[in-house]
Amino acid sequence: MSDLKRYEKIKDAFFKKIEHKEEKLYLDNKNLNLIKNSIPNFISDDLDNLTNKMSEFYDEVRFPNYDDCEDYASLYDKGIKNLFTKRIDQELSYGTNTLELGCGTGQLSLFLARGNRNIFSVDISNGSLILGEKFRIENDIKNVYFMKMDVFDLKFKKNYFDFTISNGVLHHTKDARKAFNSLVEVTKPGGLIVIGLYHKYGRFFTKVKQKLARLLGKNIFFLDQTSLKIKSKDKRNAWVTDQFLNPHETLHLPSQTMQWFKEEGVEFVNLIPHSDDISKPLFQTREEPKLSFINEFLMLFNMNQIQEGGFFVIIGRKNKY
Ligand SMILES: C[S@@+](CC[C@H](N)C(=O)[O-])C[C@H]1O[C@@H](n2cnc3c(N)ncnc32)[C@H](O)[C@@H]1O
């Protein structure tokens, strides 16, 4: 059932760019194209080839997907057992305007929905958005807004979000650097930006498995410890396909993203695993790390990071003018 009245509360966030100007975008039944009568679709038909390919891929894969019988209580339980998501929830103020870019099936957005935050959950995959929206409706969550939108064509007002997070997404786009710019543009001065990316060196073992997966297909899960721990078959398939059979990924280094921060006026806050000290708040500014080749390499000797696909997370705060 369509529940578009909810959007009234956040309608001021939506703008479309007409040449260099911004014009209000009206969110009413007449102007909205809805997926399954419920999810606003802001994507035009002329997506570029790669974005279209990724949209079709994730439409099928639906990442991270849900465990069998997952309800809000078990989702919440998982969220607080994960130190990273627990800390985000603890430190993010109530009522925060949050953007999750590339939300997939929406677990993080739904977990953060406690605390009366307005959560805008954007993705290009119909299949993933539909699963997220189904969970939202079944659990009567009113303040998460799933919508189909491309990072390269965001329909939000500039300088709008207090908190922008994109975990495991930019490296699947045609231009991670440009996608990062889009996120900075819609984040408020003083707002936080969290980006999770594949680490250039940490992906070594995954790259080997990707080669083997060309022969073994999804059976590669026998050689992957993370896959073997996943109980639900759908969830395991999503992990295996996302990690080992993905049509496009790019690799990055923290030093490169620090440079992006400098170029876009984003102040360094934290780098996980390198600078983080869990006795301090996640969003408390650390000393800016000096990233030589050696310490970018050694950073990966946190085995956990390698097992989870060689991932780093960098956090910044957009400068106030
Ligand atoms: C690996 S999944 C990550 C999902 C979620 N963030 C997580 O950590 O579980 C990558 C997601 O990025 C989305 N994505 C890829 N390109 C995108 C784009 N151009 N605009 C918006 N979302 C995109 C995909 O559809 C997919 O759901």
The ligand as an SDF file (V2000), in Angstrom:
LIG
                    3D

 27 29  0  0  0  0  0  0  0  0999 V2000
   27.8490   -4.3030   -2.0510 C   0  0  0  0  0  0  0  0  0  0  0  0
   26.2910   -3.5530   -2.0330 S   0  0  0  0  0  0  0  0  0  0  0  0
   26.3690   -2.7140   -0.4710 C   0  0  0  0  0  0  0  0  0  0  0  0
   25.0370   -2.6370    0.2260 C   0  0  0  0  0  0  0  0  0  0  0  0
   25.0800   -2.0230    1.6430 C   0  0  0  0  0  0  0  0  0  0  0  0
   25.6340   -0.7030    1.6320 N   0  0  0  0  0  0  0  0  0  0  0  0
   25.8420   -2.8990    2.5850 C   0  0  0  0  0  0  0  0  0  0  0  0
   26.9060   -2.5060    3.0680 O   0  0  0  0  0  0  0  0  0  0  0  0
   25.3720   -3.9990    2.8880 O   0  0  0  0  0  0  0  0  0  0  0  0
   26.4680   -2.2280   -3.1780 C   0  0  0  0  0  0  0  0  0  0  0  0
   25.1670   -1.4830   -3.4290 C   0  0  0  0  0  0  0  0  0  0  0  0
   25.4500   -0.2840   -4.1760 O   0  0  0  0  0  0  0  0  0  0  0  0
   24.3930   -0.0550   -5.0740 C   0  0  0  0  0  0  0  0  0  0  0  0
   24.8700    0.8400   -6.1610 N   0  0  0  0  0  0  0  0  0  0  0  0
   25.7760    0.5470   -7.1230 C   0  0  0  0  0  0  0  0  0  0  0  0
   25.9190    1.5940   -7.9700 N   0  0  0  0  0  0  0  0  0  0  0  0
   25.0880    2.5750   -7.5170 C   0  0  0  0  0  0  0  0  0  0  0  0
   24.7660    3.8910   -7.9920 C   0  0  0  0  0  0  0  0  0  0  0  0
   25.3120    4.3770   -9.1040 N   0  0  0  0  0  0  0  0  0  0  0  0
   23.8710    4.6360   -7.2960 N   0  0  0  0  0  0  0  0  0  0  0  0
   23.2800    4.1190   -6.1570 C   0  0  0  0  0  0  0  0  0  0  0  0
   23.5410    2.8760   -5.6760 N   0  0  0  0  0  0  0  0  0  0  0  0
   24.4290    2.1000   -6.3480 C   0  0  0  0  0  0  0  0  0  0  0  0
   24.0520   -1.4550   -5.5570 C   0  0  0  0  0  0  0  0  0  0  0  0
   22.7860   -1.5480   -6.1610 O   0  0  0  0  0  0  0  0  0  0  0  0
   24.1850   -2.2770   -4.2720 C   0  0  0  0  0  0  0  0  0  0  0  0
   22.9590   -2.4150   -3.5980 O   0  0  0  0  0  0  0  0  0  0  0  0
  1  2  1  0
  2  3  1  0
  2 10  1  0
  3  4  1  0
  4  5  1  0
  5  6  1  0
  5  7  1  0
  7  8  2  0
  7  9  1  0
 10 11  1  0
 11 12  1  0
 11 26  1  0
 12 13  1  0
 13 14  1  0
 13 24  1  0
 14 15  1  0
 14 23  1  0
 15 16  2  0
 16 17  1  0
 17 18  1  0
 17 23  2  0
 18 19  1  0
 18 20  2  0
 20 21  1  0
 21 22  2  0
 22 23  1  0
 24 25  1  0
 24 26  1  0
 26 27  1  0
M  CHG  2   2   1   9  -1
M  END
$$$$
